[in-house]
Amino acid sequence: MSRLSYRALWATYVAGAVMLAGCAGAIPTSGPSRSQIDQAQSAPDSAGIQIVDVTDAVARKLFAERRSADFAQALGGSTAFQQQLGVGDAVDVSIWEAPPAALFAAAPMDGKSAAVGSPVTVLPSQIVDGDGDITVPFVGPLKAAGRTPTQLQRDIVARLKGMAHDPQVLVRLANNATSYVTVVGDVASTKRIALTPHGERVLDALASAGGARESVDKVTIQITRGDTVASLPLQTLIRDPKQNVPLRAGDVVTAVFQPYSFTVLGATGKNLEINFEEQGVTLAQALARAGGMDDSRSDVRGVFIFRFEDVKALQWPNAPVRTTADGKVPVIYRVDLRDPNSFFVAQNFMMDNKDLLYVSNAPVTEWQKVLNLFFSVAYPVVTGVQTFK
């Protein structure tokens, strides 16, 4: 081989060494490596990222947090509804007095009694005034707001005793103006539904509004009661009778069409956004829907879930805990699928809406790209030297 040939080969290998040393971090890649992600929380501009290894305890804790927001716990169980009077309701008050009548004449006061001489006295219909009162003869103003008709009956009887002869009272709700729930959102017909002593429940209100317009596996039911807001997938509400709780006056039932989704990037079968049902999917299901891990380049120790988590969700490894503008903690959940136990954990770890599932490339894959680049340069030179020889 000539001196020129040796020089050409030497120049090629020197160039290759420089390429291997300086270009390893500049070759095309689908995202950060496992080691780069592991170092993310210690970077100066990490924005308070927390890195959490997914264990069975972590998966159980997060699952328990998901269950804690159900209707039975947040809004109370199956306590029967008691219709309470409110400002604006109209009531009819009927009073019986055993003969001989001491206070009330036998004749009706508003013509509603069946016949003259009937022992019942029917007072004119009254609207509960702004102070929450109605007026009863010989008693005066009486608090009605916040009382049930039965409780109001007892109050009137107690006030008439000693004045009337063995009084008996019946209070009837003549016009319901306050015991309503409102059903809005993705329903066939937005409407207000009157509550009755029967005790209407969530599914009763939804049925009265014509039901949800979208598929049950893509609808979330939200109930607003005062300062409490609770949400639950409609499919879960249907399957679990305990969640079909009685409604209260003033409740707002909202049907929300929310197609949940997560994004898959990195060394998987396909990179895309994947929709999932309201009842949720596990990490194992998410990986399967993404086509599994790419056997030729994936790092089994580099499976990550990027999520904005609630501050109270876990005990965070790094303090102080920094949050985003909306009060969330940026978290990277790390899974090592080299451990067989992690496959059981992956079946309990639930994906959340807008999660980002990322699988990093194996380290050898990056070096293989460098070597391929080197040989793509070296091979023509070597071939030319041999031809020149």
Secondary structure, 3 states (H helix, E strand, C coil): CCHHHHHHHHHHHHHHHHHHHHCCCCCCCCCCCHHHHHCHHHCCCCCCCEEEECCHHHHHHHHHHHHCCCHHHHCCCCCCCCCCCCCCCEEEEEEEECCCCCCCCCCCCCCCCCCCCCCEEECCCEECCCCCEEEECCCEEEECCCCCHHHHHHHHHHHHECCECCEEEEEEEEECCCCEEEEEECECCCEEEECCCCCCEHHHHHHHCCCECCCHHHEEEEEEECCEEEEEEHHHHHHCHHHCCECCCCCEEEEEECCEEEEEEECECCCEEEEECCCCCEHHHHHHHCCCECCCCEEEEEEEEEEEEECCCCCCCCCCCCCCCCCEEEEEEEECCCCCHHHHHHCCCECCCCCEEEEEECHHHHHHHHHHHHHHHHHHHHHHHHHHC
